[in-house]
Amino acid sequence: MRRGLDWTIVRPSGLTDKPAAGSWQALETSEPGTLRGTITRADLAACMLEVLEDNVTIGSALGVSS
């Protein structure tokens, strides 16, 4: 039987070119909570690399901000 692809959607808030803050907040779209308005591109990249290595995020959509 052929399996489909594993997937994770990452939805960043507004992107900035500021220096990395070194932290971020990720919420699954079904979770309650509020995200801030922006995230640096560097922090988004770091977050995405972490998400790629975490099997718990497979099949989820995450909102991400600083």
The first five atom37 places (N, CA, C, CB, O) and aatype in JSON, in Angstrom:
{
  "aatype": [12, 1, 1, 7, 10, 3, 17, 16, 9, 19, 1, 14, 15, 7, 10, 16, 3, 11, 14, 0, 0, 7, 15, 17, 5, 0, 10, 6, 16, 15, 6, 14, 7, 16, 10, 1, 7, 16, 9, 16, 1, 0, 3, 10, 0, 0, 4, 12, 10, 6, 19, 10, 6, 3, 2, 19, 16, 9, 7, 15, 0, 10, 7, 19, 15, 15],
  "atom_mask": [
    [1, 1, 1, 1, 1],
    [1, 1, 1, 1, 1],
    [1, 1, 1, 1, 1],
    [1, 1, 1, 0, 1],
    [1, 1, 1, 1, 1],
    [1, 1, 1, 1, 1],
    [1, 1, 1, 1, 1],
    [1, 1, 1, 1, 1],
    [1, 1, 1, 1, 1],
    [1, 1, 1, 1, 1],
    [1, 1, 1, 1, 1],
    [1, 1, 1, 1, 1],
    [1, 1, 1, 1, 1],
    [1, 1, 1, 0, 1],
    [1, 1, 1, 1, 1],
    [1, 1, 1, 1, 1],
    [1, 1, 1, 1, 1],
    [1, 1, 1, 1, 1],
    [1, 1, 1, 1, 1],
    [1, 1, 1, 1, 1],
    [1, 1, 1, 1, 1],
    [1, 1, 1, 0, 1],
    [1, 1, 1, 1, 1],
    [1, 1, 1, 1, 1],
    [1, 1, 1, 1, 1],
    [1, 1, 1, 1, 1],
    [1, 1, 1, 1, 1],
    [1, 1, 1, 1, 1],
    [1, 1, 1, 1, 1],
    [1, 1, 1, 1, 1],
    [1, 1, 1, 1, 1],
    [1, 1, 1, 1, 1],
    [1, 1, 1, 0, 1],
    [1, 1, 1, 1, 1],
    [1, 1, 1, 1, 1],
    [1, 1, 1, 1, 1],
    [1, 1, 1, 0, 1],
    [1, 1, 1, 1, 1],
    [1, 1, 1, 1, 1],
    [1, 1, 1, 1, 1],
    [1, 1, 1, 1, 1],
    [1, 1, 1, 1, 1],
    [1, 1, 1, 1, 1],
    [1, 1, 1, 1, 1],
    [1, 1, 1, 1, 1],
    [1, 1, 1, 1, 1],
    [1, 1, 1, 1, 1],
    [1, 1, 1, 1, 1],
    [1, 1, 1, 1, 1],
    [1, 1, 1, 1, 1],
    [1, 1, 1, 1, 1],
    [1, 1, 1, 1, 1],
    [1, 1, 1, 1, 1],
    [1, 1, 1, 1, 1],
    [1, 1, 1, 1, 1],
    [1, 1, 1, 1, 1],
    [1, 1, 1, 1, 1],
    [1, 1, 1, 1, 1],
    [1, 1, 1, 0, 1],
    [1, 1, 1, 1, 1],
    [1, 1, 1, 1, 1],
    [1, 1, 1, 1, 1],
    [1, 1, 1, 0, 1],
    [1, 1, 1, 1, 1],
    [1, 1, 1, 1, 1],
    [1, 1, 1, 1, 1]
  ],
  "atom_positions": [
    [[0.84, -1.18, 0.0], [0.0, 0.0, 0.0], [0.89, 1.24, 0.0], [-0.96, 0.0, 1.21], [1.86, 1.32, 0.75]],
    [[0.56, 2.18, -0.81], [1.32, 3.42, -0.93], [0.83, 4.44, 0.09], [1.2, 3.98, -2.35], [-0.37, 4.67, 0.24]],
    [[1.77, 5.06, 0.8], [1.44, 6.1, 1.79], [1.56, 7.47, 1.16], [2.36, 6.0, 3.03], [2.33, 7.68, 0.23]],
    [[0.77, 8.39, 1.69], [0.88, 9.77, 1.25], [2.08, 10.43, 1.91], [0.0, 0.0, 0.0], [2.76, 9.84, 2.74]],
    [[2.32, 11.64, 1.52], [3.42, 12.41, 2.09], [3.07, 12.93, 3.47], [3.79, 13.56, 1.17], [1.92, 13.26, 3.75]],
    [[4.07, 13.0, 4.34], [3.92, 13.69, 5.62], [3.96, 15.19, 5.33], [5.03, 13.25, 6.65], [4.69, 15.63, 4.44]],
    [[3.19, 15.95, 6.08], [3.16, 17.39, 5.83], [2.98, 18.15, 7.14], [2.05, 17.75, 4.85], [2.42, 17.64, 8.11]],
    [[3.45, 19.37, 7.14], [3.24, 20.32, 8.21], [3.16, 21.7, 7.56], [4.38, 20.26, 9.31], [4.0, 22.03, 6.72]],
    [[2.17, 22.47, 7.92], [2.02, 23.83, 7.4], [2.52, 24.8, 8.46], [0.54, 24.14, 7.01], [2.12, 24.71, 9.62]],
    [[3.38, 25.74, 8.07], [3.87, 26.78, 8.96], [3.37, 28.11, 8.43], [5.44, 26.75, 9.08], [3.68, 28.5, 7.31]],
    [[2.6, 28.81, 9.26], [1.99, 30.09, 8.87], [2.61, 31.2, 9.71], [0.43, 30.05, 9.05], [2.16, 31.44, 10.83]],
    [[3.62, 31.87, 9.2], [4.24, 32.94, 9.97], [3.36, 34.18, 10.01], [5.6, 33.29, 9.4], [2.59, 34.46, 9.09]],
    [[3.5, 34.92, 11.1], [2.88, 36.24, 11.15], [3.74, 37.16, 10.28], [2.76, 36.79, 12.65], [4.55, 36.65, 9.5]],
    [[3.6, 38.45, 10.37], [4.37, 39.36, 9.54], [5.87, 39.15, 9.69], [0.0, 0.0, 0.0], [6.38, 39.01, 10.8]],
    [[6.58, 39.13, 8.56], [8.03, 38.9, 8.57], [8.79, 40.21, 8.68], [8.45, 38.14, 7.32], [8.4, 41.22, 8.1]],
    [[9.91, 40.17, 9.43], [10.78, 41.35, 9.54], [12.21, 40.95, 9.22], [10.69, 41.99, 10.95], [12.56, 39.77, 9.25]],
    [[13.05, 41.95, 8.92], [14.47, 41.73, 8.66], [15.32, 42.05, 9.88], [14.91, 42.58, 7.48], [16.54, 42.14, 9.75]],
    [[14.72, 42.22, 11.04], [15.46, 42.52, 12.27], [16.35, 41.34, 12.65], [14.49, 42.85, 13.42], [16.15, 40.24, 12.14]],
    [[17.32, 41.56, 13.54], [18.15, 40.44, 14.02], [17.29, 39.43, 14.77], [19.29, 40.96, 14.94], [16.25, 39.76, 15.34]],
    [[17.74, 38.19, 14.74], [17.0, 37.11, 15.41], [16.87, 37.37, 16.9], [17.7, 35.76, 15.18], [17.81, 37.83, 17.55]],
    [[15.69, 37.09, 17.43], [15.45, 37.21, 18.87], [15.84, 35.91, 19.58], [13.96, 37.56, 19.15], [16.08, 35.91, 20.79]],
    [[15.9, 34.81, 18.83], [16.27, 33.54, 19.41], [15.12, 32.78, 20.04], [0.0, 0.0, 0.0], [15.32, 31.75, 20.69]],
    [[13.92, 33.28, 19.85], [12.75, 32.58, 20.39], [11.55, 32.83, 19.49], [12.45, 33.04, 21.85], [11.52, 33.78, 18.72]],
    [[10.56, 31.95, 19.62], [9.33, 32.09, 18.86], [8.23, 31.34, 19.59], [9.49, 31.56, 17.4], [8.49, 30.58, 20.52]],
    [[7.01, 31.58, 19.15], [5.85, 30.89, 19.7], [5.12, 30.24, 18.54], [4.91, 31.88, 20.49], [4.88, 30.88, 17.52]],
    [[4.77, 28.99, 18.7], [4.02, 28.27, 17.68], [2.75, 27.72, 18.3], [4.87, 27.11, 17.05], [2.78, 27.09, 19.35]],
    [[1.64, 27.98, 17.64], [0.35, 27.46, 18.09], [-0.29, 26.68, 16.95], [-0.58, 28.6, 18.57], [-0.31, 27.14, 15.81]],
    [[-0.81, 25.5, 17.27], [-1.57, 24.78, 16.26], [-2.86, 25.56, 16.02], [-1.87, 23.3, 16.7], [-3.4, 26.15, 16.96]],
    [[-3.34, 25.57, 14.8], [-4.49, 26.4, 14.46], [-5.72, 26.09, 15.3], [-4.82, 26.24, 13.01], [-6.6, 26.94, 15.46]],
    [[-5.8, 24.87, 15.83], [-6.96, 24.52, 16.65], [-6.78, 24.9, 18.12], [-7.21, 23.03, 16.55], [-7.73, 24.8, 18.9]],
    [[-5.58, 25.35, 18.53], [-5.31, 25.72, 19.91], [-5.77, 27.15, 20.2], [-3.81, 25.58, 20.22], [-5.7, 28.01, 19.32]],
    [[-6.25, 27.4, 21.41], [-6.56, 28.78, 21.78], [-5.26, 29.54, 22.03], [-7.49, 28.83, 23.03], [-4.24, 28.95, 22.36]],
    [[-5.32, 30.82, 21.87], [-4.15, 31.65, 22.13], [-4.01, 32.73, 21.09], [0.0, 0.0, 0.0], [-4.72, 32.74, 20.08]],
    [[-3.1, 33.63, 21.35], [-2.88, 34.76, 20.46], [-1.41, 34.85, 20.11], [-3.37, 36.07, 21.09], [-0.55, 34.73, 20.99]],
    [[-1.12, 35.05, 18.85], [0.25, 35.23, 18.41], [0.54, 36.72, 18.28], [0.5, 34.51, 17.07], [-0.37, 37.52, 18.07]],
    [[1.8, 37.07, 18.4], [2.2, 38.46, 18.18], [2.17, 38.75, 16.69], [3.62, 38.74, 18.77], [1.94, 37.86, 15.87]],
    [[2.4, 40.0, 16.35], [2.24, 40.42, 14.96], [3.38, 40.12, 14.01], [0.0, 0.0, 0.0], [3.17, 40.12, 12.8]],
    [[4.6, 39.85, 14.52], [5.73, 39.66, 13.61], [6.67, 38.55, 14.1], [6.5, 40.97, 13.44], [6.6, 38.09, 15.24]],
    [[7.54, 38.15, 13.17], [8.63, 37.22, 13.47], [9.76, 37.54, 12.51], [8.17, 35.72, 13.34], [9.53, 37.85, 11.35]],
    [[10.99, 37.46, 13.0], [12.13, 37.7, 12.12], [12.3, 36.51, 11.18], [13.43, 37.95, 12.93], [11.94, 35.38, 11.52]],
    [[12.85, 36.78, 10.02], [13.09, 35.7, 9.06], [14.03, 34.64, 9.64], [13.67, 36.28, 7.75], [13.85, 33.44, 9.4]],
    [[15.02, 35.08, 10.4], [15.97, 34.15, 11.01], [15.28, 33.25, 12.04], [17.13, 34.92, 11.67], [15.54, 32.05, 12.08]],
    [[14.4, 33.82, 12.86], [13.68, 33.01, 13.84], [12.71, 32.05, 13.15], [12.9, 33.92, 14.81], [12.55, 30.91, 13.6]],
    [[12.08, 32.49, 12.07], [11.19, 31.6, 11.32], [11.97, 30.42, 10.75], [10.48, 32.37, 10.19], [11.51, 29.28, 10.81]],
    [[13.15, 30.68, 10.2], [13.98, 29.61, 9.65], [14.36, 28.61, 10.74], [15.25, 30.18, 8.99], [14.29, 27.4, 10.53]],
    [[14.77, 29.11, 11.91], [15.13, 28.22, 13.02], [13.93, 27.39, 13.47], [15.68, 29.04, 14.21], [14.07, 26.2, 13.75]],
    [[12.78, 28.02, 13.53], [11.56, 27.31, 13.91], [11.24, 26.2, 12.91], [10.38, 28.29, 14.01], [10.91, 25.08, 13.3]],
    [[11.34, 26.52, 11.63], [11.03, 25.52, 10.6], [11.98, 24.33, 10.66], [11.08, 26.16, 9.22], [11.56, 23.2, 10.44]],
    [[13.25, 24.58, 10.94], [14.2, 23.48, 11.08], [13.85, 22.59, 12.26], [15.63, 24.01, 11.22], [13.96, 21.37, 12.19]],
    [[13.42, 23.21, 13.36], [13.01, 22.43, 14.52], [11.75, 21.61, 14.23], [12.77, 23.36, 15.72], [11.65, 20.45, 14.63]],
    [[10.79, 22.22, 13.54], [9.54, 21.54, 13.19], [9.81, 20.34, 12.3], [8.57, 22.52, 12.49], [9.16, 19.3, 12.44]],
    [[10.77, 20.47, 11.38], [11.1, 19.35, 10.48], [11.57, 18.11, 11.23], [12.16, 19.77, 9.5], [11.37, 16.99, 10.77]],
    [[12.2, 18.32, 12.38], [12.75, 17.2, 13.15], [11.78, 16.65, 14.19], [14.02, 17.63, 13.83], [12.11, 15.69, 14.88]],
    [[10.6, 17.24, 14.32], [9.64, 16.85, 15.35], [8.45, 16.15, 14.71], [9.17, 18.09, 16.16], [7.61, 16.79, 14.08]],
    [[8.38, 14.84, 14.87], [7.3, 14.06, 14.26], [5.92, 14.41, 14.81], [7.55, 12.59, 14.46], [4.91, 14.11, 14.18]],
    [[5.86, 15.03, 15.97], [4.58, 15.42, 16.57], [3.86, 16.46, 15.7], [4.81, 15.98, 17.99], [2.64, 16.55, 15.73]],
    [[4.62, 17.23, 14.93], [4.01, 18.28, 14.12], [3.46, 17.79, 12.78], [5.0, 19.35, 13.87], [2.82, 18.55, 12.06]],
    [[3.71, 16.53, 12.45], [3.23, 16.0, 11.17], [1.71, 16.05, 11.13], [3.73, 14.54, 10.94], [1.04, 15.61, 12.06]],
    [[1.18, 16.59, 10.05], [-0.26, 16.67, 9.86], [-0.92, 17.84, 10.58], [0.0, 0.0, 0.0], [-2.13, 17.85, 10.76]],
    [[-0.12, 18.83, 10.98], [-0.7, 19.98, 11.69], [-0.36, 21.28, 10.97], [-0.21, 20.03, 13.15], [0.6, 21.34, 10.2]],
    [[-1.14, 22.3, 11.25], [-0.89, 23.64, 10.74], [-0.54, 24.52, 11.94], [-2.13, 24.21, 9.95], [-1.3, 24.61, 12.9]],
    [[0.61, 25.17, 11.86], [1.1, 25.97, 12.97], [1.19, 27.44, 12.59], [2.46, 25.46, 13.43], [1.71, 27.78, 11.53]],
    [[0.67, 28.3, 13.45], [0.91, 29.73, 13.34], [2.15, 30.03, 14.16], [0.0, 0.0, 0.0], [2.32, 29.49, 15.25]],
    [[3.03, 30.91, 13.64], [4.3, 31.18, 14.32], [4.55, 32.67, 14.39], [5.46, 30.48, 13.6], [4.34, 33.4, 13.42]],
    [[5.0, 33.13, 15.57], [5.41, 34.52, 15.75], [6.49, 34.59, 16.82], [4.19, 35.42, 16.13], [6.77, 33.6, 17.49]],
    [[7.08, 35.77, 16.97], [8.11, 35.96, 18.01], [7.47, 36.18, 19.34], [9.03, 37.14, 17.67], [8.16, 36.36, 20.34]]
  ]
}
